[in-house]
Structure formats: C-alpha cells, structure tokens
Amino acid sequence: MIDGFMTVAYLMVIGVTIGAIAALLQKDLLRAAYITGAESIALAFLFHALLAPDLGLTQAIVGTVLMPGIIILAIIKTRRHEESD
C-alpha cells in the first residue's frame, strides 16, 4: 500500500518531469530558462523530502540560481541586434 509520503514523492517526480518537458517545448529561450529554475525548486524539495538536505541545498543554489542565470546571461550576450534602416 502506498502511504502519503510516497504519494507526495510521486507527485513531485511527475511535476519535475512535466516542468522539463515544458522547458523543452518553449520557443522563447528566456521562458525556458525560467521554467528550468522553477523545475529545479521542485527537485530541491524532492531531495529534501527524501532526507538528502545536502543535495537539496545544492540543487536549490545551482539549479535555481546559477544555471538559469548563466543561461539568461548567454542569451542576452548572444542576442543579435537588427540594424534599423
């Protein structure tokens, strides 16, 4: 029989999977970076719920702040500017 904890864990895994698929299907790269950050928060909560607080904190810092920040910075730095006539 599945207890309440396993139900919450399964819902978190489904949420992370849906977030990853949503990020892949985005046409706007900035929106995909934001969704990736939100998905990383859910994954950090899952790690914390599974009694791995060190992984949860690392995921929260790297996956929520650093990775989307680097992606957003790369998008801004490589964006082509159209010349106006």
N, C-alpha and C positions, 0 to 999 in steps of 0.2 A: 504494500500500500504506500502511496506517495503522501508524505507529510507536507505541511505548509512551507517548510524551508525549501524543499525540492521544487515545489510549485513556483515559488519566487525565483529560484535559480533558473528554472527552465524559461520563465518569462523574461528574465534578464538576457539569457542567451538568444532568445528569439528577437528581443529588442536590438541587441548588438548586431545580429545578422541583418535585420531589416535596415538598420542605420548604414551598414556597409553597402548594401545593395542600393539604397537611396543615394549615397555619395557617388557610387559608380555611374548612376543613371543621370546625374546632373550635367547640364550643358554649361552652366556657369561655374567656373573653377573656384571662385570665392565662396559660393554657396556650398560647394562640395567640401571645401576646407572647413567651413563652419559645422557642417554635418559630421565630419570626421571628428572634430573636437567634442561634439555632443555625444557621439558614439563612444568616445574614449572615457567620458564621465560614467556612462553606464557600465563599461567594462571595469573601471576602477571600483565602482560599487560592488560589482560581482566578485572581484578579488577580495574585497574587504569582507563580504558576506561569507566567502569560503575560508575565512580565517587566515588570510595572507595579507596582513596590513602593509608589509613592506612592498609587495607587488602593487597593491592598491595605491599607495602613495607615489610610487614611481610612475605608474600608469597615469595617475592624475596630473603629475607635473609634466611628464614628457608628452603624453598623448593629448592632453587638453591644452597645454600652453605652447610648448616648444614646437611640436610637429606642425600644427596649423599655423603658427606664427612664421615658421620657415617657409611653408608653402605659400602663405599670403605674401610674404616679402619677395619670394621668387616670382610670383605672378605680377606683382607691381613693378619689379625691376625689369621684367622681360616683356611687358606690355608694349605693343607697337603703337606709336602715335602717328595718326594720319596727318599729312600736311594739308593745311587749308589753302585753297587757291585764291 
